[in-house]
Amino acid sequence: MNPRRLTEQGWIDVRLKYETDANRISLRELADKYHISRSTIFKRAARERWKQNAALVEATRKQIVRKMEAKMQAATTEAAELVAKQVVEELRPWIEREKSEHIRRAVAMGKRGFERIGKLWDGEEPVDPKWESLAASSLDKHDEIIRRNLGMNDEEQRGSGVVSPLSIYSKQTVIGISHSLGQTEKRTR
């Protein structure tokens, strides 16, 4: 091996490799790699006080990576929030139509239920409470699911001036609020 002379840029590269290499390369390995005399590289390293700072460089790199990841996370979160807002805004007219349609259907079901109960009581037919209870709970469950899926709640509905059918059954007394009239009706059998 014939030792060669390095340019100033070559020496900068050798020093950078020595000080920042994560594998903590030795001066002897560098001398062999760059075809430099071992004594020359040892003397230059001593004169210029080369220090292996791979741990510091690695820590700094990790810190930079963490900062970049945090920035990317923030940007991603912000973008996701903007997209979610946009999607909700685009769906808002459909959601409002579905809400009003559900309220219309719920009012119609409530009216039919009151009519059915009235006919049963007027007809003096024995009513099986289990079937009436099952029908009422099925309607309530259906209403609850639709309201949850459309983001409806009682506070929102009260504020909008819309009243859903409300029925309270107690023995043979029915108290109901009619949607169209906004009046309370009480019938006792």
One Martini backbone bead per residue (centre of mass of N, CA, C, O) as a GRO file, in nm:
protein
  189
    1MET     BB    1   0.093   0.038   0.025
    2ASN     BB    2   0.044   0.369  -0.081
    3PRO     BB    3   0.068   0.653   0.040
    4ARG     BB    4  -0.136   0.945   0.047
    5ARG     BB    5  -0.247   1.255  -0.040
    6LEU     BB    6  -0.460   1.483   0.095
    7THR     BB    7  -0.694   1.688   0.082
    8GLU     BB    8  -0.870   1.902   0.262
    9GLN     BB    9  -1.141   1.760   0.203
   10GLY     BB   10  -1.042   1.477   0.279
   11TRP     BB   11  -0.987   1.544   0.580
   12ILE     BB   12  -1.275   1.626   0.647
   13ASP     BB   13  -1.396   1.349   0.585
   14VAL     BB   14  -1.230   1.184   0.788
   15ARG     BB   15  -1.313   1.338   1.041
   16LEU     BB   16  -1.618   1.300   1.013
   17LYS     BB   17  -1.612   0.995   1.023
   18TYR     BB   18  -1.479   0.972   1.306
   19GLU     BB   19  -1.689   1.163   1.473
   20THR     BB   20  -1.983   1.028   1.340
   21ASP     BB   21  -1.962   0.734   1.355
   22ALA     BB   22  -2.160   0.483   1.485
   23ASN     BB   23  -1.912   0.255   1.488
   24ARG     BB   24  -1.647   0.370   1.581
   25ILE     BB   25  -1.408   0.433   1.410
   26SER     BB   26  -1.082   0.393   1.359
   27LEU     BB   27  -0.781   0.521   1.265
   28ARG     BB   28  -0.677   0.264   1.130
   29GLU     BB   29  -0.919   0.217   0.944
   30LEU     BB   30  -0.894   0.487   0.797
   31ALA     BB   31  -0.611   0.451   0.687
   32ASP     BB   32  -0.683   0.204   0.516
   33LYS     BB   33  -0.921   0.324   0.353
   34TYR     BB   34  -0.747   0.602   0.255
   35HIS     BB   35  -0.441   0.557   0.226
   36ILE     BB   36  -0.294   0.621   0.508
   37SER     BB   37  -0.083   0.694   0.726
   38ARG     BB   38  -0.089   0.625   1.053
   39SER     BB   39   0.087   0.853   1.166
   40THR     BB   40  -0.054   1.086   1.023
   41ILE     BB   41  -0.338   1.050   1.148
   42PHE     BB   42  -0.252   1.064   1.444
   43LYS     BB   43  -0.122   1.349   1.436
   44ARG     BB   44  -0.368   1.506   1.329
   45ALA     BB   45  -0.567   1.426   1.554
   46ALA     BB   46  -0.400   1.550   1.784
   47ARG     BB   47  -0.365   1.842   1.676
   48GLU     BB   48  -0.701   1.873   1.624
   49ARG     BB   49  -0.873   1.719   1.830
   50TRP     BB   50  -1.014   1.455   1.786
   51LYS     BB   51  -1.358   1.338   1.833
   52GLN     BB   52  -1.582   1.106   1.937
   53ASN     BB   53  -1.946   1.190   1.859
   54ALA     BB   54  -2.165   0.975   1.804
   55ALA     BB   55  -2.359   1.004   2.044
   56LEU     BB   56  -2.430   1.301   1.993
   57VAL     BB   57  -2.526   1.269   1.705
   58GLU     BB   58  -2.747   1.062   1.766
   59ALA     BB   59  -2.907   1.234   1.965
   60THR     BB   60  -2.962   1.462   1.767
   61ARG     BB   61  -3.105   1.294   1.554
   62LYS     BB   62  -3.336   1.197   1.738
   63GLN     BB   63  -3.441   1.478   1.805
   64ILE     BB   64  -3.511   1.556   1.516
   65VAL     BB   65  -3.701   1.323   1.462
   66ARG     BB   66  -3.905   1.389   1.686
   67LYS     BB   67  -3.982   1.669   1.580
   68MET     BB   68  -4.080   1.574   1.304
   69GLU     BB   69  -4.296   1.380   1.407
   70ALA     BB   70  -4.460   1.594   1.557
   71LYS     BB   71  -4.519   1.767   1.309
   72MET     BB   72  -4.657   1.543   1.148
   73GLN     BB   73  -4.878   1.484   1.352
   74ALA     BB   74  -5.003   1.765   1.353
   75ALA     BB   75  -5.061   1.777   1.049
   76THR     BB   76  -5.236   1.524   1.037
   77THR     BB   77  -5.448   1.610   1.241
   78GLU     BB   78  -5.535   1.866   1.096
   79ALA     BB   79  -5.619   1.730   0.833
   80ALA     BB   80  -5.830   1.540   0.957
   81GLU     BB   81  -6.011   1.762   1.073
   82LEU     BB   82  -6.074   1.902   0.806
   83VAL     BB   83  -6.201   1.659   0.668
   84ALA     BB   84  -6.421   1.606   0.877
   85LYS     BB   85  -6.560   1.880   0.846
   86GLN     BB   86  -6.621   1.854   0.547
   87VAL     BB   87  -6.792   1.599   0.561
   88VAL     BB   88  -7.005   1.709   0.753
   89GLU     BB   89  -7.094   1.943   0.572
   90GLU     BB   90  -7.179   1.759   0.331
   91LEU     BB   91  -7.389   1.587   0.526
   92ARG     BB   92  -7.590   1.782   0.663
   93PRO     BB   93  -7.839   1.780   0.473
   94TRP     BB   94  -7.892   1.478   0.500
   95ILE     BB   95  -7.923   1.467   0.806
   96GLU     BB   96  -8.161   1.664   0.823
   97ARG     BB   97  -8.352   1.497   0.650
   98GLU     BB   98  -8.343   1.244   0.832
   99LYS     BB   99  -8.450   1.376   1.085
  100SER     BB  100  -8.724   1.473   0.975
  101GLU     BB  101  -8.816   1.193   0.881
  102HIS     BB  102  -8.806   1.060   1.157
  103ILE     BB  103  -9.006   1.242   1.298
  104ARG     BB  104  -9.240   1.183   1.110
  105ARG     BB  105  -9.246   0.877   1.166
  106ALA     BB  106  -9.277   0.894   1.477
  107VAL     BB  107  -9.543   1.043   1.475
  108ALA     BB  108  -9.703   0.836   1.313
  109MET     BB  109  -9.657   0.600   1.510
  110GLY     BB  110  -9.784   0.736   1.755
  111LYS     BB  111 -10.064   0.774   1.639
  112ARG     BB  112 -10.119   0.475   1.575
  113GLY     BB  113 -10.085   0.380   1.865
  114PHE     BB  114 -10.320   0.543   1.985
  115GLU     BB  115 -10.537   0.428   1.802
  116ARG     BB  116 -10.501   0.132   1.880
  117ILE     BB  117 -10.556   0.163   2.180
  118GLY     BB  118 -10.832   0.289   2.153
  119LYS     BB  119 -10.966   0.051   2.005
  120LEU     BB  120 -10.915  -0.160   2.223
  121TRP     BB  121 -11.078  -0.010   2.447
  122ASP     BB  122 -11.342   0.029   2.290
  123GLY     BB  123 -11.377  -0.294   2.226
  124GLU     BB  124 -11.338  -0.465   2.494
  125GLU     BB  125 -11.075  -0.600   2.459
  126PRO     BB  126 -10.839  -0.800   2.545
  127VAL     BB  127 -10.516  -0.709   2.654
  128ASP     BB  128 -10.189  -0.786   2.587
  129PRO     BB  129  -9.928  -0.656   2.756
  130LYS     BB  130  -9.688  -0.786   2.615
  131TRP     BB  131  -9.741  -0.682   2.325
  132GLU     BB  132  -9.746  -0.382   2.391
  133SER     BB  133  -9.466  -0.369   2.521
  134LEU     BB  134  -9.306  -0.475   2.278
  135ALA     BB  135  -9.389  -0.256   2.079
  136ALA     BB  136  -9.289  -0.013   2.244
  137SER     BB  137  -8.990  -0.104   2.274
  138SER     BB  138  -8.931  -0.121   1.971
  139LEU     BB  139  -8.982   0.175   1.908
  140ASP     BB  140  -8.779   0.291   2.107
  141LYS     BB  141  -8.527   0.152   1.991
  142HIS     BB  142  -8.546   0.264   1.708
  143ASP     BB  143  -8.536   0.561   1.791
  144GLU     BB  144  -8.261   0.550   1.938
  145ILE     BB  145  -8.086   0.461   1.698
  146ILE     BB  146  -8.148   0.691   1.505
  147ARG     BB  147  -8.062   0.922   1.691
  148ARG     BB  148  -7.771   0.834   1.727
  149ASN     BB  149  -7.692   0.825   1.416
  150LEU     BB  150  -7.792   1.146   1.382
  151GLY     BB  151  -7.733   1.321   1.649
  152MET     BB  152  -7.971   1.309   1.843
  153ASN     BB  153  -8.135   1.509   2.095
  154ASP     BB  154  -8.342   1.648   2.324
  155GLU     BB  155  -8.222   1.936   2.332
  156GLU     BB  156  -8.227   1.991   2.027
  157GLN     BB  157  -8.533   1.947   1.992
  158ARG     BB  158  -8.640   2.164   2.184
  159GLY     BB  159  -8.495   2.407   2.038
  160SER     BB  160  -8.661   2.353   1.751
  161GLY     BB  161  -8.983   2.290   1.823
  162VAL     BB  162  -8.975   1.980   1.836
  163VAL     BB  163  -9.211   1.717   1.908
  164SER     BB  164  -9.227   1.418   2.018
  165PRO     BB  165  -9.374   1.148   2.087
  166LEU     BB  166  -9.546   1.104   2.401
  167SER     BB  167  -9.567   0.822   2.621
  168ILE     BB  168  -9.773   0.728   2.904
  169TYR     BB  169  -9.807   0.429   3.089
  170SER     BB  170 -10.083   0.373   3.330
  171LYS     BB  171 -10.241   0.129   3.318
  172GLN     BB  172 -10.530   0.311   3.182
  173THR     BB  173 -10.329   0.556   3.119
  174VAL     BB  174 -10.293   0.818   2.874
  175ILE     BB  175 -10.017   1.021   2.784
  176GLY     BB  176 -10.006   1.274   2.526
  177ILE     BB  177  -9.818   1.428   2.260
  178SER     BB  178  -9.901   1.622   2.003
  179HIS     BB  179  -9.747   1.735   1.724
  180SER     BB  180  -9.964   1.911   1.568
  181LEU     BB  181 -10.099   2.055   1.835
  182GLY     BB  182  -9.937   2.074   2.115
  183GLN     BB  183 -10.110   1.883   2.298
  184THR     BB  184 -10.258   1.755   2.580
  185GLU     BB  185 -10.357   1.415   2.646
  186LYS     BB  186 -10.621   1.254   2.846
  187ARG     BB  187 -10.688   0.907   2.911
  188THR     BB  188 -10.945   0.712   3.070
  189ARG     BB  189 -11.058   0.367   3.159
   0.00000   0.00000   0.00000
